Amino acid sequence: MTKHVFVIGLDEFNLRELQTVHNASEYEFHGLVDYDVMVNPPSYPMAEIMADARKTLAEAPSVDAIIGHWDFPTTSMLPILRREYGLPTPSLESVLYCESKYWCRIANEEAVPECTPPFQGLDPYSDDPVADLQMEYPFWLKPTTAFSSYLGFRIEGEPQFREAMDTIREHIHVFAEPFDYILQSCENRERLPAKGSGATVLAEGLIGGNLCTLEGYIQNGEVVTYAVIDSLRGSNNVSFLSYQYPSQLPEGIQNRMKAHAEKILTHIGLDHTPFNMEFFWDPLTDRIWLLEINPRISKSHCPIFQMATGASHHEVAIDIALGRRPDFPRPEGRFPMAGKFMPRVYGDAQVTRVPSPAEIEAIHRHYPELIVHVYVEEGMWLSELRGQDSYSFEIADLFIGGANEEELHAKFRETMQLLDFQFSAVLPTNYG
């Protein structure tokens, strides 16, 4: 019998990825809330979004699973909607522990203090945020709820702190308001920390090293990590250059990270969900740091898994949502290694040339596995892009397969030369 699977913010690209999963013919995929409403909108009118989702589900012939691969608020909508249909789901409270970077740090300090940097929650609307600050410079400053390093700043001193707080104060409502709306749906609010809200700002000590992401799931209390992906940064040591699978980190380091993951996930009570967690390993000190927890698959890794294992790990999200035991990954991919590359420009300029569809197709004939997503158009300014980090502009995504890391990076450099993006000013990039 066909299973009806509803996907929040479904787009054509991820629909194609969903269709690579094992037994895809058994599923009928339905969009739940439009992509443009869920991904990088100017605001999130949560009452309208939830009403739209409930209307679609109420009119469906059957609701067998509800999944999502986007960040907040998608991840927080899932427990609410699944609860209403009696589907397997994590508690909303355990998900909000992940959504709030401040609350997550509180839980980290309780469960894995050895992986937790110094941190402090701050009120952006305070009359004197400098007087409230107890952290020593330098540190990172970021909203408690956001994604893609949005409104994240490295703070070196008081003038920069004041300027960053002014910027955050002006824009934090985009995520603070939907977070506080979602919070009202908690059945056990007392399980969450009393201090903190959607408008809290997190200051935390600097951590670094080799960054990687653990992909896994929790089902009936069992924590399973099935993959580790390396995250490489560009020359500014902030903005991402690539995600690469499988990880090149020593197996012993990966196992230590997996043990830390099991400890913190059990502590916050997360269950019946995929997860991805980011860790740093500092090879100089052998210290492992936990960066963040996401109660979902990483959408950025879907094509990577498809190239390297034969199927997107949407398969894990579907199985968990249906209450099935995942069987992933399988050694059925076309390449021993695969990666996502994020070409970036470090500065603002007007886009004067983008590759045509015919040019991209010509490159695709040379590298059949290549997937290219272009995010800019001729005539636009890079600063018009939404959802960027504070230090660069991501102009495209490239998914590439290869025999090893050297081949992946060679393909990336060659492809960027062929794509030939051009701008009104000569600026540094991570691909030149």
Secondary structure, DSSP 8 states (H G I E B T S, - for coil): --EEEEEET--HHHHHHHTTSTTGGGEEEEEES-HHHHSS-S---HHHHHHHHHHHHHTSS---EEE--S-TTHHHHHHHHHHHTT-----HHHHHHHH-HHHHHHHHHHH-GGG---EEEE-TT-S-HHHH----SSEEEEESS-STTTT-EEE-SHHHHHHHHHHHHHHTHHHHHHHHHHHTT-S-GGGS-SS--TT-EEEEE---SEEEEEEEEEETTEEEEEEEEEEEE-TTSSSEEEEEES--S-HHHHHHHHHHHHHHHHHHT--SEEEEEEEEEETTTTEEEEEEEESS--GGGHHHHHHHHSS-THHHHHHHHHT-------S--S-SEEEEE--EESS--BEEE---HHHHHHHHHHSTT-EEEE---TT-BGGG-SS--SS-EE-EEEEEEESSHHHHHHHHHHHHHHH--EESS---BS--
